[in-house]
Amino acid sequence: MKIVDYVEKTHYEMLRAWWTFQREVPPTPGMVPEGSTWIVYAHSGVPLISASVLLTNSCVAYAENFVGNPFARGEFRKEATDLLVRHGFEFARLHEKTKIVALATNATLAAYYEKLGFVPTLKGLFGFVKEIS
């Protein structure tokens, strides 16, 4: 498997299609950071999963934009997810972050975060965004 840095012009539409297929509201292109978003590809070249780590000016980083190829299933996708999570944790450590916060939009992702050692902190969370131009 190979981890590729996200490049907005070549990857955003693919990720948007994954979010849309899964009936999630996709972030706008500027909300997916270049330099801290990655896509894991299978050896065959099929993109499997993507996520971002957003850095702050405190000890906290945010795991965000977690989305997978809805047509890629099986053990290789689990391996890709584990690889991506380890990569994100290491990225945060290299930037001297000691905590990672994550939000889950579904029970499957929430259970996965708990398996990774995340501690639940909120219930009944609603997400909002507003343009402030």
MDTraj code that builds the backbone (N, CA, C; nanometers):
import mdtraj as md
import numpy as np

residues = "MET LYS ILE VAL ASP TYR VAL GLU LYS THR HIS TYR GLU MET LEU ARG ALA TRP TRP THR PHE GLN ARG GLU VAL PRO PRO THR PRO GLY MET VAL PRO GLU GLY SER THR TRP ILE VAL TYR ALA HIS SER GLY VAL PRO LEU ILE SER ALA SER VAL LEU LEU THR ASN SER CYS VAL ALA TYR ALA GLU ASN PHE VAL GLY ASN PRO PHE ALA ARG GLY GLU PHE ARG LYS GLU ALA THR ASP LEU LEU VAL ARG HIS GLY PHE GLU PHE ALA ARG LEU HIS GLU LYS THR LYS ILE VAL ALA LEU ALA THR ASN ALA THR LEU ALA ALA TYR TYR GLU LYS LEU GLY PHE VAL PRO THR LEU LYS GLY LEU PHE GLY PHE VAL LYS GLU ILE SER".split()
xyz = np.array([
    [0.0843, -0.1179, 0.0000],
    [0.0000, 0.0000, 0.0000],
    [0.0886, 0.1240, 0.0000],
    [0.0312, 0.2308, -0.0520],
    [0.1068, 0.3543, -0.0661],
    [0.0228, 0.4715, -0.0158],
    [0.0860, 0.5603, 0.0635],
    [0.0195, 0.6817, 0.1101],
    [0.0603, 0.7962, 0.0180],
    [-0.0400, 0.8673, -0.0314],
    [-0.0176, 0.9789, -0.1234],
    [-0.0709, 1.1059, -0.0585],
    [0.0047, 1.2149, -0.0686],
    [-0.0438, 1.3443, -0.0205],
    [-0.1593, 1.3912, -0.1073],
    [-0.2599, 1.4454, -0.0426],
    [-0.3749, 1.5028, -0.1113],
    [-0.3316, 1.6255, -0.1907],
    [-0.3755, 1.6322, -0.3146],
    [-0.3544, 1.7499, -0.3991],
    [-0.4924, 1.7920, -0.4477],
    [-0.5373, 1.9093, -0.4061],
    [-0.6757, 1.9508, -0.4291],
    [-0.7215, 1.9317, -0.5730],
    [-0.6450, 1.9774, -0.6672],
    [-0.6910, 1.9748, -0.8067],
    [-0.7118, 1.8333, -0.8600],
    [-0.6375, 1.7373, -0.8087],
    [-0.6496, 1.6026, -0.8639],
    [-0.7294, 1.5065, -0.7764],
    [-0.7503, 1.5376, -0.6504],
    [-0.8160, 1.4426, -0.5606],
    [-0.9527, 1.4852, -0.5069],
    [-0.9805, 1.6139, -0.5033],
    [-1.1020, 1.6594, -0.4351],
    [-1.2293, 1.5971, -0.4936],
    [-1.2445, 1.5945, -0.6230],
    [-1.3684, 1.5430, -0.6824],
    [-1.3905, 1.3963, -0.6472],
    [-1.2834, 1.3188, -0.6397],
    [-1.2959, 1.1781, -0.6017],
    [-1.3483, 1.1681, -0.4575],
    [-1.2885, 1.2440, -0.3661],
    [-1.3317, 1.2393, -0.2264],
    [-1.4739, 1.2917, -0.2110],
    [-1.5087, 1.3978, -0.2843],
    [-1.6445, 1.4520, -0.2797],
    [-1.7454, 1.3457, -0.3219],
    [-1.7114, 1.2703, -0.4254],
    [-1.8010, 1.1638, -0.4721],
    [-1.8194, 1.0565, -0.3642],
    [-1.7140, 1.0234, -0.2917],
    [-1.7260, 0.9251, -0.1837],
    [-1.8202, 0.9759, -0.0752],
    [-1.8021, 1.1023, -0.0315],
    [-1.8900, 1.1589, 0.0722],
    [-2.0356, 1.1608, 0.0228],
    [-2.0548, 1.2049, -0.0995],
    [-2.1898, 1.2156, -0.1554],
    [-2.2561, 1.0786, -0.1634],
    [-2.1827, 0.9785, -0.2108],
    [-2.2364, 0.8429, -0.2215],
    [-2.2829, 0.7921, -0.0857],
    [-2.2112, 0.8285, 0.0196],
    [-2.2427, 0.7826, 0.1553],
    [-2.3410, 0.8758, 0.2270],
    [-2.4006, 0.9666, 0.1476],
    [-2.5014, 1.0614, 0.1981],
    [-2.4479, 1.1493, 0.3105],
    [-2.3214, 1.1876, 0.2982],
    [-2.2608, 1.2819, 0.3913],
    [-2.2428, 1.4147, 0.3197],
    [-2.2406, 1.5213, 0.3955],
    [-2.2176, 1.6539, 0.3375],
    [-2.0673, 1.6713, 0.3216],
    [-2.0187, 1.6823, 0.1983],
    [-1.8737, 1.6945, 0.1803],
    [-1.8238, 1.8325, 0.2205],
    [-1.7038, 1.8388, 0.2760],
    [-1.6449, 1.9698, 0.3008],
    [-1.6144, 2.0372, 0.1674],
    [-1.6078, 2.1684, 0.1674],
    [-1.5705, 2.2397, 0.0456],
    [-1.4211, 2.2198, 0.0220],
    [-1.3723, 2.2433, -0.0985],
    [-1.2310, 2.2165, -0.1283],
    [-1.1330, 2.2812, -0.0292],
    [-1.1578, 2.4048, 0.0107],
    [-1.0661, 2.4721, 0.1020],
    [-1.0655, 2.4161, 0.2426],
    [-1.1625, 2.3295, 0.2745],
    [-1.1699, 2.2694, 0.4074],
    [-1.0912, 2.1391, 0.4165],
    [-1.0344, 2.0948, 0.3067],
    [-0.9521, 1.9741, 0.3042],
    [-0.8073, 2.0215, 0.2882],
    [-0.7294, 2.0190, 0.3953],
    [-0.5962, 2.0807, 0.3907],
    [-0.4935, 2.0011, 0.3111],
    [-0.4249, 2.0708, 0.2240],
    [-0.3096, 2.0106, 0.1580],
    [-0.1965, 2.0074, 0.2598],
    [-0.1147, 1.9056, 0.2553],
    [-0.0024, 1.8942, 0.3475],
    [-0.0341, 1.8135, 0.4721],
    [-0.1627, 1.7939, 0.5022],
    [-0.1976, 1.7101, 0.6173],
    [-0.3231, 1.6270, 0.5886],
    [-0.3440, 1.5971, 0.4614],
    [-0.4491, 1.5046, 0.4181],
    [-0.3812, 1.4006, 0.3303],
    [-0.4198, 1.2757, 0.3509],
    [-0.3554, 1.1672, 0.2769],
    [-0.4589, 1.0705, 0.2224],
    [-0.4196, 1.0029, 0.1165],
    [-0.5019, 0.8984, 0.0557],
    [-0.4165, 0.7723, 0.0496],
    [-0.4728, 0.6605, 0.0930],
    [-0.4017, 0.5339, 0.0852],
    [-0.4514, 0.4587, -0.0383],
    [-0.3561, 0.4144, -0.1180],
    [-0.3841, 0.3382, -0.2390],
    [-0.3401, 0.1934, -0.2206],
    [-0.4190, 0.1018, -0.2735],
    [-0.3807, -0.0393, -0.2769],
    [-0.2647, -0.0557, -0.3749],
    [-0.1962, -0.1676, -0.3652],
    [-0.0871, -0.1951, -0.4596],
    [-0.1359, -0.1922, -0.6039],
    [-0.2638, -0.2226, -0.6236],
    [-0.3214, -0.2237, -0.7581],
    [-0.3494, -0.0826, -0.8106],
    [-0.3338, 0.0180, -0.7246],
    [-0.3593, 0.1558, -0.7656],
    [-0.4986, 0.2066, -0.7308],
    [-0.5806, 0.1238, -0.6672],
    [-0.7159, 0.1642, -0.6288],
    [-0.7082, 0.2491, -0.5010],
    [-0.7679, 0.3682, -0.5025],
    [-0.7700, 0.4490, -0.3804],
    [-0.8675, 0.3877, -0.2806],
    [-0.8257, 0.3795, -0.1532],
    [-0.9050, 0.3091, -0.0535],
    [-0.9664, 0.3993, 0.0525],
    [-0.8886, 0.4926, 0.1048],
    [-0.9347, 0.5701, 0.2204],
    [-0.8550, 0.6988, 0.2312],
    [-0.9164, 0.7993, 0.2946],
    [-0.8500, 0.9286, 0.3102],
    [-0.8876, 0.9902, 0.4448],
    [-0.7978, 1.0702, 0.4990],
    [-0.8240, 1.1444, 0.6228],
    [-0.7266, 1.2611, 0.6318],
    [-0.7617, 1.3551, 0.7194],
    [-0.6784, 1.4727, 0.7437],
    [-0.6457, 1.4810, 0.8925],
    [-0.5356, 1.5476, 0.9227],
    [-0.5047, 1.5880, 1.0593],
    [-0.4877, 1.7390, 1.0555],
    [-0.5723, 1.8091, 1.1304],
    [-0.5670, 1.9542, 1.1365],
    [-0.4882, 1.9945, 1.2598],
    [-0.3859, 2.0752, 1.2402],
    [-0.3016, 2.1197, 1.3503],
    [-0.3571, 2.2480, 1.4112],
    [-0.3379, 2.2653, 1.5399],
    [-0.3775, 2.3877, 1.6087],
    [-0.2529, 2.4507, 1.6714],
    [-0.2707, 2.5663, 1.7351],
    [-0.1572, 2.6293, 1.8041],
    [-0.1548, 2.5887, 1.9519],
    [-0.2211, 2.4775, 1.9840],
    [-0.2161, 2.4209, 2.1185],
    [-0.1613, 2.2786, 2.1075],
    [-0.1796, 2.2002, 2.2114],
    [-0.1305, 2.0619, 2.2099],
    [-0.2240, 1.9685, 2.1336],
    [-0.3318, 2.0223, 2.0774],
    [-0.4366, 1.9413, 2.0148],
    [-0.4274, 1.9424, 1.8628],
    [-0.4503, 1.8255, 1.8049],
    [-0.4719, 1.8115, 1.6605],
    [-0.6097, 1.7484, 1.6431],
    [-0.6703, 1.7692, 1.5283],
    [-0.8014, 1.7129, 1.4983],
    [-0.7897, 1.6122, 1.3855],
    [-0.8450, 1.4927, 1.4058],
    [-0.8598, 1.3959, 1.2973],
    [-0.9899, 1.4333, 1.2273],
    [-0.9838, 1.4528, 1.0980],
    [-1.0979, 1.5084, 1.0257],
    [-1.1034, 1.4508, 0.8846],
    [-1.2177, 1.4696, 0.8197],
    [-1.2374, 1.4351, 0.6780],
    [-1.2143, 1.2869, 0.6495],
    [-1.2447, 1.2015, 0.7453],
    [-1.2266, 1.0575, 0.7277],
    [-1.3314, 1.0074, 0.6297],
    [-1.2888, 0.9505, 0.5181],
    [-1.3822, 0.8974, 0.4195],
    [-1.3149, 0.7836, 0.3436],
    [-1.3950, 0.6832, 0.3115],
    [-1.3415, 0.5693, 0.2391],
    [-1.4117, 0.5481, 0.1071],
    [-1.3426, 0.4816, 0.0187],
    [-1.3998, 0.4424, -0.1098],
    [-1.5149, 0.3466, -0.0826],
    [-1.6385, 0.3848, -0.1174],
    [-1.7532, 0.3001, -0.0835],
    [-1.7546, 0.1662, -0.1568],
    [-1.6715, 0.1505, -0.2573],
    [-1.6671, 0.0265, -0.3340],
    [-1.5485, -0.0613, -0.2957],
    [-1.4664, -0.0154, -0.2031],
    [-1.3504, -0.0929, -0.1582],
    [-1.3822, -0.1501, -0.0207],
    [-1.3930, -0.2770, -0.0119],
    [-1.4259, -0.3442, 0.1142],
    [-1.3256, -0.4562, 0.1390],
    [-1.3297, -0.5101, 0.2567],
    [-1.2488, -0.6266, 0.2867],
    [-1.1283, -0.5951, 0.3732],
    [-1.0485, -0.6975, 0.3923],
    [-0.9328, -0.6893, 0.4817],
    [-0.8321, -0.5831, 0.4365],
    [-0.8133, -0.5673, 0.3051],
    [-0.7159, -0.4693, 0.2580],
    [-0.7574, -0.3269, 0.2934],
    [-0.8885, -0.3005, 0.2990],
    [-0.9332, -0.1668, 0.3402],
    [-0.9056, -0.1454, 0.4885],
    [-0.9240, -0.2482, 0.5701],
    [-0.8929, -0.2378, 0.7124],
    [-0.7437, -0.2100, 0.7305],
    [-0.6601, -0.2796, 0.6557],
    [-0.5154, -0.2562, 0.6630],
    [-0.4820, -0.1131, 0.6221],
    [-0.5486, -0.0640, 0.5184],
    [-0.5255, 0.0733, 0.4727],
    [-0.5669, 0.1735, 0.5804],
    [-0.6789, 0.1470, 0.6466],
    [-0.7263, 0.2351, 0.7528],
    [-0.6268, 0.2386, 0.8672],
    [-0.5792, 0.1223, 0.9087],
    [-0.4808, 0.1163, 1.0172],
    [-0.3528, 0.1912, 0.9795],
    [-0.3070, 0.1743, 0.8563],
    [-0.1882, 0.2450, 0.8087],
    [-0.2098, 0.3964, 0.8119],
    [-0.3252, 0.4403, 0.7653],
    [-0.3559, 0.5832, 0.7618],
    [-0.3640, 0.6422, 0.9021],
    [-0.4260, 0.5713, 0.9939],
    [-0.4369, 0.6192, 1.1323],
    [-0.2979, 0.6310, 1.1949],
    [-0.2143, 0.5308, 1.1796],
    [-0.0776, 0.5369, 1.2338],
    [-0.0014, 0.6545, 1.1743],
    [-0.0193, 0.6771, 1.0443],
    [0.0463, 0.7889, 0.9758],
    [-0.0003, 0.9228, 1.0343],
    [-0.1309, 0.9361, 1.0575],
    [-0.1846, 1.0585, 1.1162],
    [-0.1340, 1.0827, 1.2569],
    [-0.1290, 0.9763, 1.3385],
    [-0.0759, 0.9901, 1.4746],
    [0.0704, 1.0346, 1.4707],
    [0.1487, 0.9733, 1.3847],
    [0.2909, 1.0096, 1.3752],
    [0.3076, 1.1533, 1.3275],
    [0.2262, 1.1959, 1.2321],
    [0.2293, 1.3350, 1.1847],
    [0.2028, 1.4301, 1.3007],
    [0.1014, 1.3996, 1.3819],
    [0.0687, 1.4843, 1.4977],
    [0.1844, 1.4865, 1.5976],
    [0.2421, 1.3698, 1.6250],
    [0.3571, 1.3638, 1.7173],
    [0.4738, 1.4478, 1.6667],
    [0.5019, 1.4380, 1.5382],
    [0.6125, 1.5160, 1.4806],
    [0.5894, 1.6659, 1.4937],
    [0.4630, 1.7057, 1.5041],
    [0.4287, 1.8472, 1.5222],
    [0.3999, 1.8792, 1.6693],
    [0.4505, 1.7919, 1.7575],
    [0.4464, 1.8118, 1.9024],
    [0.3048, 1.8219, 1.9597],
    [0.2122, 1.7503, 1.8996],
    [0.0756, 1.7430, 1.9517],
    [0.0668, 1.6222, 2.0447],
    [-0.0013, 1.6397, 2.1558],
    [-0.0142, 1.5319, 2.2535],
    [-0.1558, 1.4771, 2.2636],
    [-0.2508, 1.5393, 2.1951],
    [-0.3890, 1.4931, 2.1953],
    [-0.4463, 1.5051, 2.0541],
    [-0.5305, 1.4080, 2.0205],
    [-0.6036, 1.4147, 1.8944],
    [-0.7518, 1.4052, 1.9265],
    [-0.8294, 1.4975, 1.8726],
    [-0.9737, 1.5006, 1.8885],
    [-1.0353, 1.4545, 1.7571],
    [-1.1400, 1.3732, 1.7663],
    [-1.2080, 1.3255, 1.6462],
    [-1.3584, 1.3269, 1.6697],
    [-1.4324, 1.3526, 1.5649],
    [-1.5776, 1.3471, 1.5682],
    [-1.6233, 1.2358, 1.4744],
    [-1.7238, 1.1621, 1.5139],
    [-1.7753, 1.0537, 1.4313],
    [-1.9184, 1.0845, 1.3909],
    [-1.9490, 1.0613, 1.2644],
    [-2.0838, 1.0847, 1.2140],
    [-2.1677, 0.9577, 1.2104],
    [-2.1069, 0.8451, 1.2450],
    [-2.1830, 0.7205, 1.2460],
    [-2.1257, 0.6264, 1.3522],
    [-2.2055, 0.5273, 1.3895],
    [-2.1684, 0.4360, 1.4976],
    [-2.0458, 0.3512, 1.4633],
    [-2.0300, 0.3157, 1.3367],
    [-1.9158, 0.2340, 1.2965],
    [-1.7852, 0.3086, 1.3194],
    [-1.7812, 0.4340, 1.2773],
    [-1.6606, 0.5145, 1.2969],
    [-1.6379, 0.5400, 1.4459],
    [-1.7440, 0.5670, 1.5203],
    [-1.7307, 0.5884, 1.6647],
    [-1.6714, 0.4651, 1.7323],
    [-1.7186, 0.3472, 1.6953],
    [-1.6662, 0.2227, 1.7537],
    [-1.5188, 0.2044, 1.7166],
    [-1.4819, 0.2404, 1.5940],
    [-1.3427, 0.2287, 1.5515],
    [-1.2537, 0.3219, 1.6334],
    [-1.2993, 0.4461, 1.6540],
    [-1.2219, 0.5402, 1.7358],
    [-1.2029, 0.4860, 1.8777],
    [-1.3087, 0.4293, 1.9339],
    [-1.2965, 0.3731, 2.0686],
    [-1.1965, 0.2577, 2.0703],
    [-1.1975, 0.1757, 1.9653],
    [-1.1013, 0.0653, 1.9533],
    [-0.9579, 0.1180, 1.9518],
    [-0.9393, 0.2369, 1.8935],
    [-0.8063, 0.2985, 1.8876],
    [-0.7655, 0.3655, 2.0186],
    [-0.8550, 0.3682, 2.1159],
    [-0.8234, 0.4281, 2.2445],
    [-0.8781, 0.5677, 2.2664],
    [-0.9571, 0.6174, 2.1720],
    [-1.0217, 0.7471, 2.1915],
    [-1.1290, 0.7313, 2.3004],
    [-1.1466, 0.8341, 2.3811],
    [-1.2472, 0.8342, 2.4866],
    [-1.3633, 0.9223, 2.4420],
    [-1.4868, 0.8692, 2.4425],
    [-1.6014, 0.9519, 2.4026],
    [-1.6162, 1.0735, 2.4944],
    [-1.6492, 1.1897, 2.4335],
    [-1.6622, 1.3124, 2.5117],
    [-1.7947, 1.3838, 2.4908],
    [-1.8646, 1.3567, 2.3829],
    [-1.9890, 1.4270, 2.3522],
    [-2.0953, 1.3273, 2.3067],
    [-2.2217, 1.3615, 2.3317],
    [-2.3335, 1.2810, 2.2815],
    [-2.4272, 1.3733, 2.2060],
    [-2.4906, 1.3219, 2.1012],
    [-2.5887, 1.4001, 2.0266],
    [-2.5302, 1.5229, 1.9606],
    [-2.4112, 1.5119, 1.9084],
    [-2.3422, 1.6252, 1.8477],
    [-2.4037, 1.6616, 1.7129],
    [-2.4202, 1.7879, 1.6880],
    [-2.4636, 1.8391, 1.5580],
    [-2.3517, 1.9258, 1.5034],
    [-2.3225, 1.9139, 1.3756],
    [-2.2163, 1.9927, 1.3149],
    [-2.2724, 2.1056, 1.2292],
    [-2.2051, 2.2178, 1.2305],
    [-2.2468, 2.3345, 1.1543],
    [-2.1252, 2.3994, 1.0906],
    [-2.1480, 2.4700, 0.9809],
    [-2.0434, 2.5508, 0.9183],
    [-2.1094, 2.6771, 0.8651],
    [-2.0362, 2.7882, 0.8667],
    [-2.0879, 2.9145, 0.8152],
    [-1.9752, 2.9885, 0.7445],
    [-2.0030, 3.0353, 0.6251],
    [-1.9084, 3.1189, 0.5528],
    [-1.9002, 3.2551, 0.6216],
    [-1.7806, 3.3071, 0.6411],
    [-1.7646, 3.4383, 0.7028],
    [-1.6764, 3.5257, 0.6157],
    [-1.7176, 3.5449, 0.4934],
    [-1.6376, 3.6238, 0.4001],
    [-1.6547, 3.7726, 0.4215],
])
top = md.Topology()
chain = top.add_chain()
for i, resn in enumerate(residues, 1):
    res = top.add_residue(resn, chain, resSeq=i)
    for name in ("N", "CA", "C"):
        top.add_atom(name, md.element.get_by_symbol(name[0]), res)
traj = md.Trajectory(xyz[None], top)
